[in-house]
Amino acid sequence: MLPSRSKLSVAVFLLPPLLLYGAAVLLPIAQSLFLSFFTWDGISELRFAGLSNYAFMFTEGDFWTAVTNQLGYLVVCLVLQLGGGLVVASLLISLTRGRELVKVLYLLPAVISTVAIALLFQRIYSMDPAGPLNQFLGLVGLDGLERPWLSDVHTVLTAVSAPEGWRFVGLYTVIIYAALLTVPRELEEAARLDGANQWQVFTRIRFPYIRPVWLTTSIMAVTYAMRGFDIPYLLTNGGPGQSSELVTTYMYKTAFLSTDYGYASAMSVFIVVESLVAVGLIVLVLRRKAV
């Protein structure tokens, strides 16, 4: 057991971040939970509404459209961030030269301003004048695929999800790459001598070693994607129609445009609950596979 002085030192160092976390995270969650049981426009007095905000939320079509879009947004982000990060990290392991340069180039988008990324992808997706994406399709003879990516209801959700996936793929690449470096090379060499191919080496040796890190990165990627707001809002504001509306953008509009803070708070509580459920499922699945 730690001596009393060590316990006191730990408490002194932990108290400031815990207070900051409580003020910045836990307090707003508690306030949202409280407001979700009331009707309030931000000016007049609070009117108790009971569970009516939640009842309306679970029966409103626009809300479920936003939930469906959020799931699509989540899938695209996970494929690009976790799938792309794992592939690039595995390739980095095999590189002998230029490894640091590649890591910096992949990590760079994570430190670029969100507004700058949104403006960049507006230019990339542009139809008139033709942006780089449509120009490339024309050069390779795929003119039929040219389209206004942010105005087409069939492509807009993927178009607003891709920048978010690209933005953080470098971060997860570096994390997974650092985990792969801890895998004992003698185990891999022994497996290859026994006739194991690259896929068997990855599934039987590498991935079990990096499973704890994979669990952490999965939780990070899922929770960040479920709270995704800035890039979709800046690119399309949820349009055209509701084809790229996410729960977060719908919540923002409900609170600050419709001034229905009670209903918006109910949606914020929903986001917290679905994030906790997603984290629980990730932990359950990955730990069960580890057994």
N, C-alpha and C positions, 0 to 999 in steps of 0.2 A: 504493500500500500504506500501511496505517496505521503510524505511528511506534511504536516499542516502548512509549513511555509510554501511548499511546492503547490499544494492545493490553492492557497491564496494567490500565488503568482498566476496559476492557470485561470482562476476566476477573474483576476484583474485584467488579463489580456483578452479574455473571452467576452467580458461584459460590454465594452464599446461596440464591437461588431454585432453582438446579439441585440443591443438596444437599437442600433441602426437598422438591422434587419426587421425588428419588430415595428419600427416606425415607418419604414419604407414599404414593407410587404404585408405583414400580418394585420396592421391597423387598417390599411385600405380594404383588405379582404373582409375584415369584420364590419367596416362601414358599408360595404356593398351588400353584405348579407343582411344588415339591418335595413337598409333602404329598399331592398327587394320586397319587403313586406308592406311597403307604403306606396302611395301615389303622390308624386312630387314633381313640380315643374321647375324647381330651383329657386323660386321666389316666394310663392304662397306657403301656407302651413302644410305640414305633412298630414296626409289622410291615410289612416290604416286601411290596407287592402287585403290583408291576410295572404292567402295563397293565390289570389286572382292573377297576379303577374305571371306566376309559374303555370297556371292553368291556361292562360292565353298563349304563353310561349310554346307550350307543347301542342297546341292546336292550330297555330298560325302557319300557313303555308310558306310565307316569306322566310320565316325562321328556319324551317326544315330545308328550304332551298340553300340557305347559307351554310347549314350543317353539311349538306351533301357536297357543296363546293369546297368546304374546309377539308373534307376527307380526300377529295381529289388533289387539292393543294398539298396536303400532307404526303400523299403517295409520291408525287413528283419530287418534292423536297427530299424525302428519304432516299429515293433511288439515286438522285444526283449527289447528295451529301454523303450518305453512308456507303452506297454502292461505288460511287466515284472515288470517295476517299480510300476505300479498301483496295480498289484496283490501282490507283496511283501510288499508294503506300507500298503495295507489293512490287510495283515496278521500280520504285526508288531503292528498294532493298537490293535489286540486281544491278543498279547503276554503279559504275566505278568512277565516273567523272561527271562534274556538273550537278551533283546532287544538291548542294546548298542553293545553287541558283534556281533550280526547279522548285525547291521548297519555298523560297522567297516569292517566286512568281505566283505560285498557287495560293499562298497566304495573303498576298497583297489585296485582293478584293475585300477581305474581312475588315480592313482598316480604312476603306474608302467610304466616304459619306453616302448615306442612303439616298439622298437627293441626287447626288452625282450618278449613282448606279441607275436610278430611275430615268434620268435624262439620257444616259448612255443607251439604255434599252429602248427608249422611245425612238432614238435615231436608228437603232439596229432593225426594229420592226417596221419602220416607216414604209408606206406604200407610195406616197406622192409628196416629195421626191422619193425614189426607191432607196431604201436603206440597204446596208450590207447584206442582210439575209436574203431579201428579194433579188438583189443584184447577183448574189452567188447562185441562186436557183436559176436565174436566167442564163448565167454563163455555162452551167452544166446541162442545159437543155431541159430543165424542169420548170418551164414557164407556167405550166398549168397549176403548179403549187404556190405561185405567188399570190399573196392576199394581204389585206390589212389585218395583221395578226391581232391587234388590240381592239379591233372593231368587229371581228367575226366571232359570233357566239360559239362556234365550234372549236375555236383555237385560243380564245382569250384566257381561259383558265390556265392552260398549260403555259401560255406566254407570260402570265404574271407570276407563275410558280418558278419558272426556270431561273430568273435573276436571283431569287432567294436561295435556290439550290446552288447556283454558281458562287454566290457570295460567300458561303461558309464551307464549301467543299475543301478548301485549303486548310481550314482550321482542323477539320476531322482527319484530313490526310496526315497532318503533322502528329496528331494524337495517336492515330493508329500506327503510323510509322515508328514512333517512339516505343510503342508496345511490341511491335514486331522485332525490334532490335534486342529485346530481352529473351527471345526464344533461343534456347541452346542450339548452337549450330551442330554440335556433335550428334544430337538426336536426329536432326534432318539428314546428316550424312549417313548415319547408320540406317535410317529408313530407306534412303536411296540405294544403299548397298544391298538391302534386302529386296530390292525390286519395286519399291513404291514410286508411283509417278507423282507429278507436281500436284495434282488434285488431292491425292491421298496424303501427301506431306502437309498440305494446307489444312485439310479437314481433320486429320488425326493428330497433328502436332502443333501447327501454328495457331489455328483458331482456338483450341482448348486453352492455350497459354494466354491468349489475348482476350478471352471471354469476359473477365471482369472489366477491362477497358471498353470492350464492345458494349457491355451493359450500360456503362456510364455514358458513352457517346450516343447510344440509342435513346436514352432518356433525355439527354440534352437536345438532340435533333427533333424528337417528337414534341417535347414541350415548347421549344422555340417555334416550330411550325404551327402548332395549335394557337399560339399567340401572335402569329404573323399578321402584320397590319400595314406597316409603312409603305413597302414597295407596291403591293396591290392597290392601296389607296392612292398613291401618287400616280400610278400608271393609268388606272381606269376608274377610280372612285366606285368600284363595284359594278360598273357597266360593261358592255351595253345591256340595258335592262338590269337583271340580277345575275347575269351569267358568270360574273367573277366576284359576286358578293360573298364575303366571308363573315363568320359570326362576329369577328372583331370589328370589321368595317360597319356591319349592320348595327352593332352595339353603339359604336361611335355616333352614327347618324341618329339613332334613337335618342341618345343622350343630348347631343349638342345641336342637332337640327330640329328634332321633334320635341325636345325638352321633356322627355318622359324618362326621368332619372330612375324611377322605380323599376320600370320594365328593363331598362338598360342594365341596372344592377342585377336583376334576375339572370340576364344573359351572362354577365361577368361571373356570377356564381356557377353557372353551367360550365363555363370555360375552365374554372378551377376544378370542378368535379370531374369533368371528362379528362383533364390532364392527370389527375390523381388515379383515375381508373386505368388510363393508358400506361402510366408508370407501373401500376400493380400488375397489369397483364404482361408487360415486358419482363419484369423481374420474375414472374411466375414461369413464363415460357423459357427464358434463358437459364434459370436455375434448375428447372426440371430437366432440361436437356443435358445439363452438366452432371446430373446424378447418374 
